[in-house]
Amino acid sequence: PHPVPAQRTYVARRPGQGWPEQCPPIQAAQAFGWDVINPFEMRFVRGEEGWEIGANVYEVLGGDLQARSGVTPYDQDNCWQWDADQILPHRISPHVFPEIQHQAKVSTYLFLQTPPGWVLLMSDIPNLQRDFRVISALLDTDWYFPAHPWHAVLELGAGALPPPGGEG
């Protein structure tokens, strides 16, 4: 999928005056940047120990990355969660895992590279409340060109979770 320009408003409201999204600075914040839309539906279900990926996980292939850059891409799933015993891509300490077990990494399917001196901010849509949040990241894409697509980290609600087997 290709990124699409951000929108001035993301919430359908009833007619009337005074909605926060009618404020020009809020519209500017929401319309700044690009939306990266995941082309697949993902479902998370409540398991015995937290959220789990329910279905619809696809392997991400490199597309034209090798032809464009000479980098051989690694294959990966488009969504995965932290593993308490993982070592790669980085180690998870035993005392850290319980704090991050409700997070999932979701691929953007994008291999992004920018001119020197540029960085990209990956974040959630400003002012949009959902049952999850996107953890913001600053991507220094002029010197680090990955062999896998850039990904975002979602933090799934750890609060009022549905019972085991319930969908989110």
NORRA-V572665 format. One record per residue. RES is the residue in one letter. PHI is phi in radians with two decimals (none if undefined). BURIAL is + if it has 16 or more other ideal C-beta (glycine too) atoms within 10 Angstrom, else -. Layout:
res->RES phi->PHI burial->BURIAL
res->RES phi->PHI burial->BURIAL
This chain:
res->P phi->none burial->-
res->H phi->-1.76 burial->-
res->P phi->-1.05 burial->-
res->V phi->-2.13 burial->-
res->P phi->-0.99 burial->-
res->A phi->-1.12 burial->-
res->Q phi->-1.83 burial->-
res->R phi->-1.25 burial->-
res->T phi->-2.54 burial->+
res->Y phi->-2.10 burial->-
res->V phi->-2.00 burial->-
res->A phi->-1.40 burial->-
res->R phi->-1.99 burial->-
res->R phi->-1.18 burial->-
res->P phi->-1.02 burial->-
res->G phi->2.55 burial->-
res->Q phi->-1.86 burial->-
res->G phi->1.86 burial->-
res->W phi->-1.13 burial->-
res->P phi->-0.95 burial->-
res->E phi->-1.18 burial->+
res->Q phi->-1.47 burial->-
res->C phi->-1.37 burial->-
res->P phi->-0.95 burial->-
res->P phi->-1.13 burial->-
res->I phi->-1.22 burial->+
res->Q phi->-1.06 burial->+
res->A phi->-1.11 burial->-
res->A phi->-1.12 burial->-
res->Q phi->-1.25 burial->+
res->A phi->-1.55 burial->-
res->F phi->-1.42 burial->-
res->G phi->1.76 burial->+
res->W phi->-2.35 burial->-
res->D phi->-1.67 burial->-
res->V phi->-1.86 burial->+
res->I phi->-1.69 burial->-
res->N phi->-1.28 burial->-
res->P phi->-1.37 burial->-
res->F phi->-2.09 burial->-
res->E phi->-1.37 burial->-
res->M phi->-2.11 burial->+
res->R phi->-2.15 burial->-
res->F phi->-2.05 burial->+
res->V phi->-2.09 burial->-
res->R phi->-1.44 burial->+
res->G phi->-1.72 burial->-
res->E phi->-1.08 burial->-
res->E phi->-2.03 burial->-
res->G phi->2.39 burial->+
res->W phi->-1.25 burial->+
res->E phi->-2.32 burial->+
res->I phi->-1.25 burial->+
res->G phi->-1.44 burial->-
res->A phi->-3.02 burial->-
res->N phi->1.05 burial->-
res->V phi->-1.86 burial->+
res->Y phi->-2.03 burial->-
res->E phi->-1.35 burial->-
res->V phi->-1.63 burial->+
res->L phi->-1.80 burial->-
res->G phi->-1.31 burial->+
res->G phi->1.02 burial->-
res->D phi->-1.69 burial->-
res->L phi->-0.98 burial->+
res->Q phi->-1.11 burial->-
res->A phi->-1.14 burial->-
res->R phi->-1.37 burial->-
res->S phi->-2.25 burial->-
res->G phi->1.42 burial->-
res->V phi->-1.52 burial->-
res->T phi->-1.52 burial->-
res->P phi->-1.34 burial->+
res->Y phi->-1.60 burial->-
res->D phi->-1.38 burial->-
res->Q phi->-2.74 burial->+
res->D phi->-1.30 burial->-
res->N phi->-1.44 burial->+
res->C phi->-2.70 burial->+
res->W phi->-2.67 burial->-
res->Q phi->-2.00 burial->+
res->W phi->-1.14 burial->+
res->D phi->-2.00 burial->-
res->A phi->-1.02 burial->-
res->D phi->-1.84 burial->-
res->Q phi->-1.20 burial->-
res->I phi->-2.03 burial->-
res->L phi->-2.02 burial->-
res->P phi->-1.27 burial->-
res->H phi->-2.71 burial->-
res->R phi->-1.22 burial->-
res->I phi->-1.96 burial->-
res->S phi->-1.23 burial->-
res->P phi->-0.98 burial->-
res->H phi->-1.39 burial->-
res->V phi->-1.52 burial->-
res->F phi->-0.91 burial->-
res->P phi->-1.02 burial->-
res->E phi->-1.39 burial->-
res->I phi->-2.06 burial->-
res->Q phi->-1.14 burial->+
res->H phi->-1.66 burial->+
res->Q phi->-1.81 burial->+
res->A phi->-2.40 burial->+
res->K phi->-1.73 burial->+
res->V phi->-2.13 burial->+
res->S phi->-1.26 burial->+
res->T phi->-1.55 burial->+
res->Y phi->1.15 burial->+
res->L phi->-2.03 burial->+
res->F phi->-1.80 burial->+
res->L phi->-1.79 burial->+
res->Q phi->-2.46 burial->+
res->T phi->-2.20 burial->-
res->P phi->-1.12 burial->-
res->P phi->-0.96 burial->-
res->G phi->1.55 burial->-
res->W phi->-1.67 burial->-
res->V phi->-2.38 burial->-
res->L phi->-2.08 burial->+
res->L phi->-1.71 burial->-
res->M phi->-1.80 burial->+
res->S phi->-2.66 burial->-
res->D phi->-1.34 burial->-
res->I phi->-1.22 burial->+
res->P phi->-0.99 burial->-
res->N phi->1.18 burial->-
res->L phi->-1.81 burial->-
res->Q phi->-1.68 burial->-
res->R phi->-2.40 burial->-
res->D phi->-1.36 burial->-
res->F phi->-2.50 burial->-
res->R phi->-2.33 burial->+
res->V phi->-1.65 burial->+
res->I phi->-1.40 burial->-
res->S phi->-1.17 burial->-
res->A phi->-2.53 burial->-
res->L phi->-1.82 burial->-
res->L phi->-1.76 burial->+
res->D phi->-1.57 burial->-
res->T phi->-1.47 burial->+
res->D phi->-1.49 burial->-
res->W phi->-2.04 burial->-
res->Y phi->-1.93 burial->-
res->F phi->-2.00 burial->-
res->P phi->-1.31 burial->+
res->A phi->-1.67 burial->-
res->H phi->-2.53 burial->+
res->P phi->-1.10 burial->+
res->W phi->-1.08 burial->+
res->H phi->-2.36 burial->+
res->A phi->-1.98 burial->+
res->V phi->-1.83 burial->+
res->L phi->-1.76 burial->+
res->E phi->-1.88 burial->-
res->L phi->-1.44 burial->+
res->G phi->-0.96 burial->-
res->A phi->-1.63 burial->-
res->G phi->-1.29 burial->-
res->A phi->-1.06 burial->-
res->L phi->-1.48 burial->-
res->P phi->-1.18 burial->-
res->P phi->-1.14 burial->-
res->P phi->-0.86 burial->-
res->G phi->1.62 burial->-
res->G phi->-1.34 burial->-
res->E phi->-1.61 burial->-
res->G phi->-2.26 burial->-
